[in-house]
Amino acid sequence: MSYSVESIEPKLVWKYFDEIRKIPHGSRNEEQLGKAIVSWAEAQGCKTVTDEVGNIVIRIKAFPGLEDAPTVVLQGHIDMVCEKNSDTEFDFEKDSIVLVRDGDWITADGTTLGADNGIGVAMGLALMEMPDAVHGPIELLFTTDEETGLNGANNLKPGFVTGKMLINLDAEVDGVIYVGCSGGRDCNLSLPITRTDSTPGHTGLELVLKGLRGGHSGLDIIQNRGNAIRLLSRAINAGMGIAKINLISIEGGDKHNAIPREATASIQLPAGDVDSVKAVFAEQLKGFRSEFASAEPDLDLVVTPTDLPSTVLTEDSTQKAIGMVIAVTHGLLAMSRDLKGLPETSSNMARVRTENDALTMLTASRSPNRSAINAVIERLTAIGELAGATVKPSEGYPGWQPDMKSKLLAFTRKTWTEKYGAEPELTAIHAGLECGIIGEKNPGMEMISFGPTIENPHSPDERVSISTVARIFEFTLTLLAAIAKSK
């Protein structure tokens, strides 16, 4: 049974979040939630517009007397990352998220929570039922398919919103105001592989590398967490040093913006080498646990016998496949030279699969600097082509360059300082907020981003702080009033 949030303040925010979590809304499956949002808005007398890809604008009337105040756009995305623990039975196409409370935190039972960005969407929707809230005209902009490539924002038509001040509610650290974000490019690699008949008298082993924390491939990349695909490949490579191993299959990871938490492989090897290879795997696990001692306390490598299929990869294909996985760039590559403690450039080996005739790989690279992203893509291309792979980078999406002189930022800093007695922290985020794309489509738009504290987004450990939801929503109301009264 899901924890009831009806008594948590602010009640309207949690009311809408509770409604959102009941409706399946993984990326590219947001239609049902979109229709519900439009229905909720129309029930409150708000005008709505929905475009061809499901993006929604809801127009909330100004408080009486403030009709001429600047229109403010409150923006979030309605899709969520669908990740679950391997031992959790859950269907993201039809099941409702089950909420769990742990002190000040709301989390989910074995799945992602969807606070990214359901809690931001809920904050916007709550304003529809607050006639006494002081604000000018508001446009709620809710985009689709953010998590798989910012596709809703990419398909926005100029003029879909009219406001020139945008508050993005998709940030995840209380007390931090974001004024810029990274751009990104994905890259698909496809390495041809050749199969041969399995060898009579040989043994099959299944390897499962599990227990990693995973997380957001931008926000959490600085934590230096393990990548399950990379670690599993390192273990297999070590085993290849003492025995003839033929890869049968390897797979791990899923979403481009999630660090792989689990990976599985099957191998063929001579029966007489099983014990010595298992000993090598045990030594590798010991080394991994030492290497990631504080970051990955639950890391494990499980080895079990498995039946041999009719075919396995050739020795040459096995070496090239494992070699390419080990060689491909992953992790934090550079820190910002201007903002202390901020990652600048990174790359995530997000997904690997073996299919009939190819090993396929998806990577996701990030940086606010287009030249730096291009350099990572050049490196990936060189590695892939040296291994004999076809490499196809995406066009990517733009970063968001800070505008430290914007009026919206000035309002935000002043309001925060007056309300909380200290300057907010200003920074950029190592993730692909939609602000860069929305700003590119709406020249002259001023933008900021903030939100409550959300930990471990994009993983089943995702959780949101109840107290910071209240604090950020209260600040949003205060800021909207300050903007409306500033003319």
C-alpha positions as CSV (number, residue, x, y, z in Angstrom):
1,M,0.0,0.0,0.0
2,S,1.3,3.5,-0.9
3,Y,2.0,6.0,1.9
4,S,-0.7,8.6,2.0
5,V,0.7,12.1,1.5
6,E,-2.6,14.0,2.1
7,S,-1.6,15.4,5.5
8,I,1.8,16.8,4.2
9,E,2.2,20.5,3.6
10,P,1.8,22.2,1.2
11,K,-1.3,20.0,0.7
12,L,-2.1,21.2,-2.8
13,V,1.4,20.3,-4.0
14,W,1.3,16.8,-2.5
15,K,-2.3,16.3,-3.7
16,Y,-1.1,16.8,-7.3
17,F,2.0,14.8,-6.9
18,D,-0.1,11.9,-5.5
19,E,-2.3,12.1,-8.6
20,I,0.7,12.2,-10.9
21,R,2.4,9.1,-9.3
22,K,-0.8,7.1,-10.0
23,I,-0.6,7.5,-13.7
24,P,2.1,5.8,-15.7
25,H,4.2,8.5,-17.4
26,G,7.6,7.1,-18.4
27,S,9.3,8.9,-21.3
28,R,7.2,8.6,-24.5
29,N,4.3,7.3,-22.5
30,E,3.0,10.6,-21.2
31,E,-0.3,10.9,-23.1
32,Q,-2.5,9.7,-20.3
33,L,-0.9,12.1,-17.8
34,G,-1.1,14.9,-20.3
35,K,-4.8,14.4,-20.8
36,A,-5.3,14.3,-17.0
37,I,-3.4,17.6,-16.5
38,V,-5.5,19.3,-19.2
39,S,-8.6,18.0,-17.5
40,W,-7.5,19.3,-14.1
41,A,-6.7,22.7,-15.5
42,E,-10.0,23.1,-17.3
43,A,-11.8,22.1,-14.2
44,Q,-10.2,25.1,-12.5
45,G,-11.3,27.4,-15.4
46,C,-7.8,27.7,-16.9
47,K,-7.2,27.9,-20.7
48,T,-4.9,25.2,-22.1
49,V,-3.1,24.5,-25.4
50,T,-1.5,21.2,-26.4
51,D,0.9,20.9,-29.3
52,E,1.6,18.0,-31.7
53,V,4.1,16.3,-29.4
54,G,2.0,16.7,-26.2
55,N,3.6,19.8,-24.7
56,I,1.1,21.7,-22.7
57,V,0.6,25.4,-21.8
58,I,-1.9,26.3,-19.0
59,R,-2.7,30.0,-18.5
60,I,-3.5,31.1,-15.0
61,K,-5.1,34.5,-14.6
62,A,-3.3,37.2,-12.6
63,F,-4.4,38.3,-9.1
64,P,-6.9,41.1,-9.5
65,G,-5.1,44.4,-10.3
66,L,-1.9,42.7,-11.5
67,E,-3.0,41.9,-15.0
68,D,-0.3,44.1,-16.5
69,A,2.5,42.5,-14.5
70,P,5.1,40.6,-16.5
71,T,4.0,37.1,-17.5
72,V,6.0,34.4,-15.8
73,V,6.5,31.0,-17.3
74,L,6.8,28.1,-14.7
75,Q,8.3,25.1,-16.5
76,G,8.8,21.4,-15.9
77,H,8.6,18.1,-17.7
78,I,5.9,15.4,-17.2
79,D,7.9,12.3,-18.1
80,M,10.0,10.3,-15.6
81,V,12.9,7.8,-15.8
82,C,11.6,4.2,-15.3
83,E,14.2,2.2,-13.3
84,K,13.6,-0.6,-10.8
85,N,15.5,-3.0,-8.8
86,S,15.9,-6.4,-10.5
87,D,14.0,-8.1,-7.7
88,T,11.1,-5.7,-7.8
89,E,8.0,-6.7,-9.7
90,F,6.6,-3.6,-11.4
91,D,5.2,-2.6,-14.8
92,F,5.8,1.0,-15.6
93,E,3.2,0.8,-18.4
94,K,0.3,0.2,-16.0
95,D,1.3,0.2,-12.3
96,S,1.2,3.2,-9.9
97,I,4.3,4.3,-8.1
98,V,4.2,3.1,-4.5
99,L,5.2,5.8,-2.0
100,V,7.2,5.2,1.1
101,R,8.0,7.8,3.9
102,D,11.3,7.7,5.8
103,G,11.4,10.7,8.1
104,D,11.8,13.9,6.0
105,W,12.0,11.9,2.8
106,I,9.5,10.5,0.3
107,T,10.8,7.6,-1.8
108,A,9.3,4.7,-3.8
109,D,9.2,1.0,-3.2
110,G,11.9,-0.4,-5.4
111,T,11.5,1.9,-8.3
112,T,12.3,5.5,-9.3
113,L,10.0,8.0,-7.6
114,G,9.3,10.5,-10.4
115,A,9.9,13.5,-8.2
116,D,12.1,14.4,-11.1
117,N,10.1,16.2,-12.3
118,G,6.7,15.4,-10.9
119,I,7.2,17.5,-7.8
120,G,8.0,20.6,-10.0
121,V,4.9,19.9,-12.1
122,A,2.8,19.6,-8.9
123,M,4.1,22.9,-7.7
124,G,2.9,24.6,-10.9
125,L,-0.5,22.8,-10.8
126,A,-1.1,23.8,-7.2
127,L,-1.2,27.5,-8.2
128,M,-4.4,26.8,-10.2
129,E,-6.3,26.3,-6.9
130,M,-4.8,29.3,-5.0
131,P,-7.0,32.4,-5.9
132,D,-5.4,34.4,-3.0
133,A,-1.9,33.9,-4.3
134,V,-0.4,37.2,-5.4
135,H,1.1,37.0,-8.9
136,G,0.8,38.4,-12.4
137,P,-0.2,36.3,-15.4
138,I,1.3,32.8,-15.3
139,E,1.9,30.3,-18.1
140,L,2.6,26.7,-16.9
141,L,4.7,25.0,-19.6
142,F,4.9,21.3,-19.3
143,T,7.1,19.5,-21.8
144,T,7.2,15.8,-22.8
145,D,10.0,13.3,-23.3
146,E,12.7,15.3,-21.5
147,E,14.5,12.4,-20.1
148,T,15.4,10.7,-23.4
149,G,16.8,13.7,-25.2
150,L,14.8,16.9,-24.4
151,N,12.5,16.0,-27.3
152,G,9.5,17.9,-26.1
153,A,11.5,21.1,-25.8
154,N,13.2,20.5,-29.1
155,N,9.8,20.5,-30.8
156,L,8.4,23.6,-29.2
157,K,7.2,26.2,-31.7
158,P,8.3,29.8,-31.2
159,G,5.4,31.7,-29.5
160,F,3.9,28.7,-27.8
161,V,4.5,30.7,-24.6
162,T,4.4,34.5,-24.5
163,G,6.2,35.2,-21.2
164,K,9.8,36.5,-21.2
165,M,10.7,35.3,-17.7
166,L,11.0,31.6,-17.2
167,I,11.4,29.7,-13.9
168,N,12.4,26.1,-14.5
169,L,11.4,23.9,-11.5
170,D,13.6,20.9,-12.5
171,A,16.6,21.6,-10.2
172,E,17.4,19.3,-7.3
173,V,19.3,21.1,-4.5
174,D,17.6,23.4,-2.1
175,G,19.3,26.8,-1.7
176,V,21.0,26.7,-5.1
177,I,19.9,28.9,-8.0
178,Y,21.0,27.5,-11.3
179,V,21.9,30.1,-14.0
180,G,23.3,27.7,-16.7
181,C,23.4,24.1,-17.7
182,S,25.4,21.7,-19.9
183,G,24.6,20.8,-23.4
184,G,25.0,17.2,-24.5
185,R,25.5,14.7,-27.4
186,D,24.7,11.0,-27.5
187,C,26.8,8.6,-29.5
188,N,25.8,5.1,-30.9
189,L,28.6,2.6,-31.6
190,S,28.0,-0.7,-33.5
191,L,30.8,-3.2,-33.6
192,P,30.4,-6.1,-36.0
193,I,30.8,-9.5,-34.3
194,T,31.2,-13.0,-35.7
195,R,29.9,-16.1,-34.1
196,T,31.1,-19.7,-34.3
197,D,29.8,-23.0,-33.0
198,S,30.2,-23.6,-29.2
199,T,32.8,-26.1,-28.3
200,P,31.9,-29.6,-27.0
201,G,33.3,-30.3,-23.5
202,H,33.4,-26.6,-22.6
203,T,31.4,-24.9,-19.8
204,G,29.1,-21.9,-19.7
205,L,29.2,-19.3,-16.9
206,E,26.8,-16.5,-16.3
207,L,28.2,-13.4,-14.6
208,V,26.1,-10.7,-12.9
209,L,27.7,-7.5,-11.7
210,K,25.2,-5.9,-9.4
211,G,24.6,-3.8,-6.3
212,L,25.9,-0.5,-7.7
213,R,24.2,2.8,-6.9
214,G,23.9,4.1,-10.4
215,G,22.3,7.5,-10.5
216,H,22.0,10.5,-12.8
217,S,24.8,10.5,-15.4
218,G,25.3,14.3,-15.0
219,L,24.5,15.2,-11.4
220,D,26.1,12.1,-9.9
221,I,29.1,11.6,-12.3
222,I,31.3,13.6,-9.8
223,Q,30.6,10.9,-7.2
224,N,32.9,8.5,-9.1
225,R,30.5,5.6,-8.8
226,G,31.1,2.3,-10.6
227,N,29.8,1.6,-14.1
228,A,28.6,-2.0,-14.0
229,I,29.3,-2.6,-17.7
230,R,32.9,-1.4,-17.4
231,L,33.6,-3.4,-14.2
232,L,32.1,-6.6,-15.6
233,S,34.2,-6.2,-18.8
234,R,37.3,-5.7,-16.7
235,A,36.6,-9.0,-14.8
236,I,36.2,-10.9,-18.1
237,N,39.3,-9.3,-19.5
238,A,41.3,-10.6,-16.5
239,G,39.9,-14.1,-17.0
240,M,40.9,-13.9,-20.6
241,G,44.5,-13.6,-19.4
242,I,44.6,-17.1,-18.1
243,A,42.1,-19.0,-20.2
244,K,40.5,-19.1,-23.6
245,I,37.2,-17.3,-23.1
246,N,34.5,-16.8,-25.7
247,L,31.9,-14.2,-25.0
248,I,28.3,-15.4,-25.5
249,S,26.5,-12.1,-24.6
250,I,26.9,-9.0,-22.5
251,E,24.4,-6.4,-21.6
252,G,23.9,-3.7,-19.1
253,G,22.4,-0.2,-18.7
254,D,19.4,1.3,-20.3
255,K,18.7,5.0,-20.3
256,H,21.3,7.4,-21.7
257,N,21.1,9.6,-18.6
258,A,21.5,6.8,-16.0
259,I,24.8,5.3,-14.8
260,P,24.5,1.5,-15.3
261,R,23.8,-0.2,-12.0
262,E,23.8,-3.8,-13.2
263,A,25.3,-5.8,-16.1
264,T,25.1,-9.5,-17.1
265,A,27.4,-11.6,-19.4
266,S,27.6,-15.2,-20.4
267,I,30.9,-16.8,-21.4
268,Q,32.3,-20.1,-22.7
269,L,35.5,-21.6,-21.3
270,P,37.3,-25.0,-21.0
271,A,35.9,-27.0,-18.2
272,G,39.3,-27.5,-16.7
273,D,39.8,-23.7,-16.3
274,V,36.6,-23.0,-14.4
275,D,38.1,-23.0,-10.9
276,S,41.1,-20.9,-11.9
277,V,38.9,-18.4,-13.7
278,K,36.5,-18.2,-10.8
279,A,39.5,-17.4,-8.6
280,V,40.4,-14.6,-10.9
281,F,36.9,-13.2,-10.8
282,A,37.0,-13.4,-6.9
283,E,40.2,-11.4,-7.0
284,Q,38.7,-8.8,-9.3
285,L,35.7,-8.4,-7.0
286,K,38.0,-7.9,-4.1
287,G,39.8,-5.2,-6.1
288,F,36.6,-3.5,-7.2
289,R,35.4,-3.4,-3.6
290,S,38.6,-1.8,-2.5
291,E,38.6,0.6,-5.5
292,F,35.0,1.7,-4.8
293,A,34.9,1.1,-1.0
294,S,32.9,4.1,0.1
295,A,31.0,4.8,-3.2
296,E,29.7,1.2,-3.8
297,P,29.3,-0.7,-0.5
298,D,26.9,-3.3,-2.0
299,L,29.0,-4.1,-5.1
300,D,28.9,-7.8,-5.9
301,L,29.8,-10.2,-8.7
302,V,27.8,-13.5,-8.9
303,V,29.1,-16.4,-11.0
304,T,26.8,-19.3,-11.8
305,P,26.9,-22.2,-14.3
306,T,24.7,-21.8,-17.4
307,D,23.9,-24.0,-20.5
308,L,25.9,-23.3,-23.6
309,P,23.9,-22.0,-26.6
310,S,24.7,-23.3,-30.1
311,T,27.0,-20.4,-31.0
312,V,29.5,-18.1,-29.2
313,L,31.6,-15.1,-30.3
314,T,34.8,-16.0,-32.0
315,E,38.0,-15.3,-30.0
316,D,38.8,-12.3,-32.2
317,S,35.3,-10.8,-31.7
318,T,35.4,-11.4,-28.0
319,Q,38.7,-9.6,-27.7
320,K,37.5,-6.6,-29.8
321,A,34.2,-6.4,-27.9
322,I,35.6,-6.5,-24.4
323,G,38.5,-4.3,-25.5
324,M,36.2,-1.6,-26.9
325,V,34.0,-1.6,-23.8
326,I,37.1,-1.1,-21.6
327,A,38.6,1.6,-23.9
328,V,35.5,3.8,-24.4
329,T,35.5,7.0,-22.4
330,H,33.5,7.0,-19.2
331,G,33.3,9.3,-16.2
332,L,34.3,12.8,-15.2
333,L,36.7,14.3,-17.7
334,A,37.2,17.9,-16.6
335,M,36.1,20.3,-13.8
336,S,35.0,23.8,-14.5
337,R,37.7,26.4,-14.6
338,D,35.3,29.2,-13.6
339,L,32.9,27.7,-11.1
340,K,34.6,25.9,-8.2
341,G,33.5,22.3,-7.6
342,L,31.4,22.1,-10.8
343,P,32.0,19.3,-13.4
344,E,32.5,20.7,-16.8
345,T,32.8,17.7,-19.1
346,S,31.9,14.1,-18.7
347,S,30.8,11.0,-20.6
348,N,28.5,8.1,-19.6
349,M,28.8,4.6,-21.1
350,A,25.0,4.2,-20.8
351,R,24.1,0.9,-22.5
352,V,25.7,-2.1,-24.1
353,R,24.0,-5.0,-25.9
354,T,25.1,-8.0,-27.9
355,E,22.8,-8.8,-30.8
356,N,23.1,-11.4,-33.5
357,D,25.8,-9.6,-35.5
358,A,26.9,-6.6,-33.5
359,L,27.8,-5.3,-30.1
360,T,25.9,-2.0,-29.7
361,M,26.8,0.8,-27.3
362,L,25.2,4.1,-26.3
363,T,27.1,6.9,-24.7
364,A,26.0,10.3,-23.4
365,S,28.5,13.2,-23.2
366,R,27.9,16.5,-21.4
367,S,29.5,20.0,-21.3
368,P,28.4,23.6,-21.4
369,N,31.2,24.1,-23.9
370,R,30.4,22.8,-27.4
371,S,34.1,22.4,-28.3
372,A,34.6,20.2,-25.3
373,I,31.7,17.9,-26.2
374,N,33.0,17.7,-29.8
375,A,36.4,16.7,-28.5
376,V,34.8,13.8,-26.5
377,I,32.9,12.7,-29.6
378,E,36.1,12.8,-31.6
379,R,37.7,10.5,-29.0
380,L,34.8,8.1,-29.0
381,T,34.9,8.0,-32.8
382,A,38.6,7.3,-32.9
383,I,38.3,4.5,-30.3
384,G,35.3,2.9,-32.1
385,E,36.8,3.1,-35.5
386,L,40.1,1.6,-34.3
387,A,38.1,-1.4,-33.0
388,G,36.2,-1.6,-36.3
389,A,32.9,-0.1,-35.1
390,T,30.5,2.2,-36.9
391,V,30.1,5.4,-34.9
392,K,27.0,7.7,-35.2
393,P,26.9,10.8,-33.0
394,S,23.7,12.7,-32.5
395,E,23.4,16.4,-33.2
396,G,22.9,17.1,-29.5
397,Y,21.3,20.0,-27.7
398,P,22.7,23.4,-26.6
399,G,23.9,24.5,-23.2
400,W,22.5,27.5,-21.4
401,Q,25.0,30.3,-20.9
402,P,24.5,32.3,-17.7
403,D,23.2,35.9,-17.9
404,M,24.3,37.4,-14.6
405,K,22.7,40.8,-15.5
406,S,19.1,39.5,-16.0
407,K,16.3,41.2,-14.1
408,L,14.8,37.8,-13.2
409,L,18.0,36.8,-11.5
410,A,18.2,40.1,-9.7
411,F,14.6,39.6,-8.4
412,T,15.5,36.1,-7.3
413,R,18.7,37.0,-5.5
414,K,17.0,39.9,-3.7
415,T,13.9,37.9,-2.7
416,W,16.0,35.0,-1.4
417,T,18.3,37.2,0.6
418,E,15.4,39.1,2.2
419,K,13.5,35.9,3.0
420,Y,16.3,33.8,4.3
421,G,18.9,36.3,5.4
422,A,21.7,35.0,3.1
423,E,22.6,35.1,-0.5
424,P,21.6,32.0,-2.5
425,E,24.3,29.9,-4.1
426,L,24.5,30.6,-7.8
427,T,25.9,27.9,-10.1
428,A,25.4,26.0,-13.3
429,I,24.2,22.3,-13.4
430,H,26.0,19.5,-15.1
431,A,22.8,18.2,-16.7
432,G,20.7,19.1,-19.7
433,L,18.0,21.4,-18.5
434,E,15.5,22.4,-21.1
435,C,16.4,26.1,-20.6
436,G,19.0,26.1,-23.3
437,I,16.6,24.9,-25.9
438,I,13.7,27.0,-24.7
439,G,15.9,30.1,-24.6
440,E,17.1,29.4,-28.1
441,K,13.5,29.3,-29.4
442,N,12.5,32.4,-27.5
443,P,15.2,35.0,-27.9
444,G,15.5,37.5,-25.0
445,M,13.9,35.1,-22.5
446,E,15.4,35.4,-19.0
447,M,15.7,32.1,-17.1
448,I,16.6,30.7,-13.7
449,S,16.1,27.2,-12.3
450,F,15.6,25.9,-8.7
451,G,13.8,23.2,-6.9
452,P,13.7,21.1,-3.7
453,T,16.3,18.6,-2.7
454,I,16.1,15.3,-4.7
455,E,18.7,12.7,-4.1
456,N,19.7,9.8,-6.5
457,P,17.4,10.7,-9.4
458,H,17.1,8.2,-12.2
459,S,17.6,5.3,-9.7
460,P,15.4,3.3,-7.4
461,D,17.1,5.2,-4.5
462,E,15.5,8.5,-5.7
463,R,14.0,10.5,-2.8
464,V,12.7,14.0,-2.2
465,S,12.9,16.0,1.0
466,I,9.5,17.0,2.3
467,S,10.7,20.1,4.2
468,T,12.5,21.5,1.1
469,V,9.4,21.0,-1.0
470,A,7.5,23.3,1.4
471,R,10.4,25.8,1.5
472,I,10.8,26.0,-2.3
473,F,7.1,26.3,-2.9
474,E,6.8,29.1,-0.4
475,F,9.8,30.9,-2.0
476,T,8.2,30.5,-5.4
477,L,5.1,32.2,-4.2
478,T,7.1,35.0,-2.6
479,L,9.1,35.5,-5.8
480,L,6.1,35.6,-8.1
481,A,4.6,38.3,-5.8
482,A,7.8,40.3,-5.9
483,I,7.9,40.2,-9.7
484,A,4.3,41.1,-10.0
485,K,4.6,44.2,-7.7
486,S,7.9,45.4,-9.3
487,K,6.4,47.4,-12.2
